[in-house]
Amino acid sequence: LVATIPRHHTCSACALGDQGMVAPSLAATTRLLRPSLVARQRCSVRAFEVPSAALLADAAAETSAVISLDALGNDIFFFLLASVVVVPLSRVLNVTPVLGFLAVGCAAGPFGLGILSDSEANVQLGDLGIVFLLFIEGLQLSPDRLLKLGNFFKLGLAQFILTIAAITAANLYLGPQVLPAAERFILLDDELVRPILSTPVLAFCLAGAGALSSSAFVLPELKQRGWEERADGTAALAVLLLQDIAVAPLLVLLPLVAGSGPQSSAELGVLVAKATFGFGGVLVAGSVLLRQIFSVVAAARSSETFVAATLLVAIGMGVAADALGLSTTTGAFAAGVLLAGSQYRQQIEADIKPFEGILLGIFFMTAGANLDPALCVAEWPTLLSGILAFLGAKLGLLFGLGAFAFGLTRAEAIRVALLLAGGGEFAFVVFKLAEDLGLLPTRLGGLLTASVIISMSLTPLLGELAEFVGDQVERIDANQAADARADELFDVIDADGSGTIEREELRRYLLGGGGRASEGGEDGNASFAELFAQLDLNGDGVISRDELRRGYVDLVLGEQRSAALQDAAAGGAQREPHGAGGGELATAPDAVVVCGYGEMGQRACDVLADAEAGHPLPPSVFAEEEE
């Protein structure tokens, strides 16, 4: 600084020396210093003191803080502006706002227009959106639904462990064998792929991040499609919660594998004790105190205080969980569960919902800001191959576990697998830790981050695919089940074992052995003839097994089932109105009707048949049955 001041220096009230002779860096530097230092420079050169290194460091820190706050304020303004524009526009275009937030974040991020500058603070703001999302999800868990979730926690645990094991083994053992053959058809980047296939720690890190799915993307999809109370929605939620819980052990295990974590069993035991007993104590205390706290706050009848208490509980439990070695989302979810049965649940959810929506939008925009389009274009073969490999691995494991080991139907398992196949937001945390540990090269980290963002953004499309494929598989399974029931019915009706059903065999089955339907009136014979003709598709006078299969779904399970079977079972007799024969049942005792078995079902079927035939219903019929 002294070297920049000329010998013939004169002092003025506003500047140091002659404006043309003093270096600009001196004036810029002095303005950043404390006021006492600036005051000294107004007197003379001899009064000017060269700042110490500590003073310069303090000044730089203060300036950095001011710049950071300014940048954060600009970013928040942009986030709010984007929220106002993106949500209405997405509804007009009939697309999920998530894709709009991702696109805006990518365009405004450091790899785009550079509007967003304070990425670290933005990420922390976005993480609060996930915290509130899990808090609200916990609020909506009734004891019955929580019990259902417990039934699928084993599925989540198996998915997490087996996905890590399978991807790690595939990278280390199968990858080196497949890579040379794959490079004949795909232009893969060896500098990016080889370290994954040859470094066990990096392969484990990649597998751990790939085993996670996105709560921020999947939970809105479950709500939008109305799957929350169904078996597939419950299974998906259980897997997501298990993954959120497993993040903390994964973050503890990764430094251990890398050789930079706790080196003794005692240190590791302390971490485990904090995460289990410590957080267990927090839950016990919270179950007693939280409702009392909200009772006191509600008694004050202050909406501002109630909102502040809600935010405090959601964030405070997250902070407590984080201090004990768990993820903040686990703590927020636990707080929601503790308040789920309270009388304040609806008000809490209404108060925190706007914060959740805005902060989730920030999260999606910050996620999109980390996407480097230039890197994606340059490495698109490697990127696309990696995304397809991860999606395929997770989809196959989730489908196999759900359908064959944990009691889901094939349709439910395929819905869960497709919804959870994408990447998760906690993968960014795993990659950041790996970079800090020196395990993950910067370029590879950028490519992996891009793969997670792209696979996450595919979740809405995967949800559409899950609904379509699940419905198709469900229809196929229903037809197969109907065919199986039709085969059982065919074997029962085909009394002589000839392989075909004749008219008399069908008539005897419908009557339950109670006589010959041909003895009835003309209308009954016409109804039975119509029924037989509907099943005898080729008109050869007998019903084959394949004909009964095709007619079973349309007739027995369709709308014609009640009228056709009841008319045929009546044996052609002229039906009298209900009650005209002293309350005697007109239906065969063992006839199967739509509404069930037994006397009540038979009488209800008779009433419906009377109405269809045009007979007036006695006003006392339903009163008698109700009594």
N, C-alpha and C positions, 0 to 999 in steps of 0.2 A: 504493500500500500504506500509506504513512504517513497519508494522509488518512482512512483508515478507523479509525485508533486514536484513541480519545477522550482529552481532556486529562487527566482524573483517571483514570490507568491504574495498576493494581496488577498485579504479576507473580506467577504461581503456577508450580508445578513442571510443570503439565500443559498449561496453555493460556495464551493471550495475553489478559490483562485479564479484564474481566467477560464471561462467556459471553453474556450478553444484549446486550452493546453492541458486541462485535467482529463485523464482517461475516463471514459464513460463507466468502466467497471468500478471505479472508486465511488462515484456518486450512487451507482446501483447498489453497491455493497453497503455503504454507510446508511442508506435508507432502510436497509433490512435490520440494522442494529437497534439496540435499545434507545429510548429517548435521551437518556443521560449522555450517551456517546454522541448523538446528533447535536445535543446542546453544546458539547465541547468544541465541535468543529466550527461553530459560529464565531469563536474568539480569535484564535490564531493557530498557526501551524504548530507552534511549540506546545499548545495546549492539547493537541490531538494525540490520542493514545492508540497505539496499535493494539487491536483486540487480541485476546488470547484465543487459543484453539477451542477451549470450553465455551467461550462467549460466542464464537462463530457457530459452534455446533448447536447451541441453544437457539440462536437466531435462525439457523436453517430449519430446526425442528418446528419453531413457531411458524415460519413462513410455509413450510410444508403442510402444517395443520390447517392454516388459512386456505391454502390452495385446495387441499383435500375437501374441506367443508364447502368451498365454492363449487368444486366439481360435483360433489354429492348433491348439492342443491340443484344444479343444472340437470343432473341425471334424474332426480326425483320429479322435476318439472316435466322432463321428457316422458318418464314412465306414466305420469298421470294423463298427459296429453295422448299418449298412445292408447291407454286404457279407454279413454273417452271415444277414440276413433275406431279401435280394433273390434270391440265387442258389438256395437251396432252393425258395422260392416260385415262381420262374420255371420250375423243372423240374416242379413240380406242375402248373402251368398250361400247360406245354409251349410256352413262349415264350422268346425269347432274353433273357438277363439284361440285355443292352444297353438294351432298352426300359424295363426296370425301373429301371435306374440313372438313365436320363434323366428318368423320371417322378418319382423320389425327389428328384433334384437340382432339378427345377422346383418341386416342392412346398416344399423346404427353402431355396430360394434367396432372394435379397433381394426378389424380386417375389412370393414366397409367404409362408411362415411366418417367414422371416428367421433361420433357425437357422444357416445358413452365413454367416460374416461376413468372413473373410480371403480374398477371392476371388483376389487376385494370387498368394498363396502356394499356394492350392489348384490354380490353373492350372499352376503350375510343378511341383507334385507329379504332376498328371495327365500333364504332358508327359513325365515320366520313364517312365510306362507305355508311351507310344508309342516311346520310345527302346529300352526292353527288348523290345518287340514286334518292332521292326526288327532288333535284335541277334539274337534267336532265329531270325528268318526268314533272316538271313544264315548262321547256323549250319547250317541245313538245306539249303544250296545245295551240291550236289556239282558237280564240274567239268562233268559232262555237262549238268546242269540249268542251270548258269550259262551254258553255250554256247547252250542253247535260249532263255534270257532275252535274250541278245545279239541273237538273230534278230528279236526283237520291240521292241527299243529304238527302232527307226525309227518303229514305230507310236506309241509313247509320245511321241516328239518331234513327230511330225506332229499328233497329237491336241492337244498342249499349244499349239503355235504356231497351228494353224488355229482352235482354239476361241477363243483370245484375239482373233485377227483377225476371225473371223466375228461374235462378240458385240460387239466394239467397233464394227465397221462397221454392224451392225444397229441398235445404239443411236443412232449419230450420223446415219445416212442413212435407214434404214428406219423407225426409231422415230417421228420427227416426222411422217411421212406416215401411219403406222398409228394413232397415238395419238388423233387426233380421231374416227376411225371407231370405235375400241375404246371410247371414252368414251360412245358412244351406248348401249352395252349393259352396260358394266362401270363401276362407280363408283370410278375410280382417283383417287388423291390427287395432284393436279398439283404441289403443293409438294415432294413426294418424287420424282416421276417426271421432272419437267422438268430438274432439274440433271443427271441422268444423261444425258439426251438432248442437252444443250447444252454439256456440259463434257467435252472430249476426255480430260483427265487422269483424271477421275472414271470415265468410261466404260472407260478402260483398266484402272483399278484394279478395277472390278467384273468385267471380263472375266478378268483374271488370277486373281482369287479363285475365279471360277466354273469355271475350267478345272481346278481341283484336285479330287481325290477323296479319300476317307477310307481310309487304310491300317488304322486302328483298327477300322473296321466291315467292310471287304471281306475282309481276310485271315482273320478267323475264319469268315466265310461260305465261303471257298474250302476251308478245312480241314474244316468241318462237312459239306460236300457231297462231299468227296473229289475235288475238281477240281484239286488242286495239281499233279499230274503230267500233266494233260491239256493240250491245246493252248490251250483257252480260259483255263484257270487260269494257265498260264505267261504268256500274253499279258497278262492282267489284272495279274499281279505285275510284269511288266516296265514296264507303263504307270505303275503306282503308284511304282515306284522312280525312274523318270525324272521324275515329278512332284516327288518329294521332293528330287531333285538340283536341279530347276529352281527351287525355292523361293528359294534364295539369290540367283541372278541376278535373279529378279523383285524381291526386296527391295532390291537394289542399283539396279535400273533405275527403280523407282517414284520415288525422290527425284530422280533425274536428269530424269525427265519432268516432275516438279513444280518443277524449278529449284532444289532445295536440296541436291543431292548433290555429288559431286566435279565441279568445273567445268572441270578440265583433263584432257587425254588422259593426262598422266603419272600423275595420281592414279587414273584409271580403270585404267591399265595395272598399277599396283601392286596394285589389288584383284584383277584377273584373275590376275596372277602368284601372289599368295598362294593363291588358290583352286585353281590348277592345279598349279604346281610345288611349292608348299608342302605341300599335302595329298598330292601324289604322293610327296614325300619321307617324309611320315609313314607312308604305306602301305608303302614299301620298308623303312623301319626296323621297322615293326610286323611284317612278314612274317618278319623275322629274330629279333626279340626276344620276341614274344608266346609262342611255343612254348617258348622257353628259360625265360621267366618261370614258365610253368605247370609246367614240369618241376621247377624249384626248389621251387615251392610244393607240388607233389604229393609231393616227397621228404620234406617236413616232416610229412606224414600228419596234418594238422590240417584238419578240415572247416571250422572257422571261418575259417582263413586262406584256404582255397580259395574259399569264398563271397565273402570280402572282395576277393580278387583278381579274381573274376568281375565283381563290381559295379564295381570300379575300372577294369577294361578297358572295359566297356560305356560307362560315364559318361565316362571319360577320353578315349576316342576321340571321343565326341560333343563334349566341351569343346574338343578340339583342332580339330575341324572347324569349330565355331562361331567360334573365334578366327581361323581362316583365311578366314572369309566364307561358309562352307557351313552347312547345317542340321545340328543335332545328330543327327538321325536318319540322315543320310548317313554320319556318322562311326561311329555304332553299327552300322549295317548292314555297313560295311566291316570293322569288327572281327570281326563274326560270320563274314563270308566268309573272313577270314584264319585263323580257328580251325576252319573247317568240316571240314578234312581231318585234324585232329589227333586223337590217341587220347583226348583229354579232352572231346570234343564232347558226348557223352551226359551226362557228369557236370556240365558247365557248364550245359547246357540244363535238367537236373533242378534245379540249385541256383537258377537265376534265374527259373524258371517261376512260383513263388508270388508273387514281387515283381511280375512282369508283370501277373498277374491282379488283384492288389489295386490297383495303381497305375492300371491301365486302368479299373477301376471308379471310381476317384476322377476320372479324366479325364471319363468319361461323366457323372458327377454334376455336375462343375463346368460341363460344357457345357450340361446341362439347367438349371443355376442361372442362366445368362445369358438364358434365355427369358422374355420379358415377356408373359404371357397377355393382359393388358389391351391392350397395343399390338397384339398379333396380332388380337384381336377387333375393335378399332377400325379396323384397316387390312386386314381380311381379303381384300377384293377385290384390292387391290394386292399383298398378300403371295402369295395363291394364283396370281395371274397371273404374277408373277415366278418362282415355283417351277416352274410348268408350262413357262414359256418356257425356263428354264435346262435342265430335264430333257430337253425336246424337242431343244434345240440339241446338247447333249452326246451324247444317244442317237443322233441322226441322223449326226453326224460320226463317232463311234466305229464305228457299224455300217457306214457307207459305206467308211471306211478299212480296217476289218478284212476285210470281205467282198470288196472290189473291188481293193484295193491291196496287201494284206499276206498273202494266202494263206489266210485263215481261211474255213471254210465259213459258209454263212448262219446255221446254228444256233449255231456257235461265236461268230460276230460278234455275234449278238443277245444271247447270254449275257454277253459282255464288256461290251457297251454298257449293258445294264440294270444290271449290278453296279456300274459306275463312273459312272452318271449322277448320283448324289447329290453333295452338297457334301463338302468336306474340312476337316479340323481346322486346316490351315495357313491357311485363309481368315480365321480369327480374327486371325492374326498380320498378314495383309495389311491387314485393316480397322483394326487398332490403329495400324499405321504410317500409314495414310491419315488417321486422326483426329489423330495427332500432327503431321502435315504440314499440317493445316488443310484437307484436301481433302474430308473426309466429315463432314457434319452429324451431330449426336448422334442425332437421331430416325431419320434414314435409316440410320445405323450400327446402331442397335438392330433395325430392321426387317430389314436384310441379315443380321445375326447370327441372327435368328429363322429366316430362310429357309434358312440353312445348317444350323442345328440340325434343322429339320423334314425337310429333304431327306436329311440323314445318317441320321436315325431311320427313314426309309423304306427304308434299304438291306436289312434283313432281308426286308421285303415284296417289294422289287425282286428279291432273290435267289430267292424262291419263284416270282415271275413269270418270271424268267430261266430257271429249270429247266423250268417248264411250257411256255412259249412255245418254248424251245430244243428240247425234245423233240418238240413238234408240228411245228416247221419241219423237224427232222431226219427225222421220219416222212414228211412230204410230199416232201422231197428224195429219200429212199430209194425211195418209190413212183415218183417221176418217173424215177429212175435205173433202177429195175426195168422200167418201161414201155419205156425206151429199149433196154435189153438184150433185152426180149421182142420188140420190133420187129425188132432185128437177127436174133434167132433165127427169127422168122417168115419173114423174107426168105430165110434159108438153107434152111429146111424146104420152103417153097413153091417147089419146083423149076420148075414150069411157069408161075409168075407169074400164076396165076389169081386171086389175092387171097384164096384159102381153102386150108386144108390138108386133104387127103383122107387116108383111112386108110393107103393105100400109101405116100404121101409121108412120113408120120410114122414108119411102120415102117422104111422105108429109111434115114431119118435115124438112128433109134435103133440100127439094126444097123451103121451105118457103111458101107453098101453091101455087106455080107457075106452077102447071100442074103435069102430071103423068110422072114419069121417065120411065115407060115401053114403052113410045112412042119413045124413042131414039134408038140409034143403038145398035149393038150387043156387042161392047166393054163396053158401059156404063152399060148394064144389067149385064155383067160379073163382073164389078167392084163393083156394088151394091150387087150382090150375094155374092162376096167374103167378103165384109164388114159385111153383115148380118150373114154369116157363122162364122166370127170371134167373133161376139157377142152372137150368139146362141150356147152356149158351149155344150149343151146336144143334139142338133140336132132335137128338137121336133117341129121346125117351128115357134116358138114364143120366145121372149126374156123376161126372168123374171127379177125381180128387182135385185136379187143377181147376175145374169149374167151381167147386165149392170154395177153393182158396180165393178165387177172384170175386166170388159173390159174397164171401164172408165179410169183408171190409165194407162193401157197398150196402149190404142188406142187414146182416146181423148187428154190425156196429153203426149203421147209418140211421137216418130218420125213418126208414120204412120198417125198422125192426119191430116196433111195438104193434103197429096195425097189422102187418103181414103175419107175424107169428101168432098173435091173438086170434085173428080170424081163422087161421088154419087150425089152431088148437081147439077152437070151438066146435070142430067136427062137422061144419056145414049146418049146424042147427040155427034156427032163427033166434037171435039174441033178444031177450026181453030187457026192458029198462031196468036199471039197478034198483033193487028193492021190490020189484013187482013179484018176484018169486019167493017172498018171505026172507030176503037177505041171503039167498043161496048164491054161492060163488059160481060165475059162468066160466072162469078160467080153470084150466087143468091144475091140480094141486102142486105139481112139480114143474110148472112152466116158469121159465126165466123171463123176467120182465125188466124194463129199463130201470125202474125205481127200486128194485131190490127183491128179496125173497119174502115169503111169509104172507099171512092173511092181509096185512095192511097193504103190501105191494099189489096183491091180487085185486083187492077191492078198488084201489086207485086206478089200476089198469082197466077195470070194468067201467069205472066212471068216465075215463078218457075215451074208451071205445063207444060208450053211449053217446057222448058228445059228438064224436066223429060221425056216428050214424044219424044224428039229428034228433035224438030223443032229448026231451027236456030234463034237466038235472033237478032232482028234488032238493029243496032248500036246506033240508036237515042233514044232507049227506056229510058235508064237511064238518058240521057241528058235532055229529056223532063221532066221526073219526078223531076230531080234536079232543073230545072228552076222553 
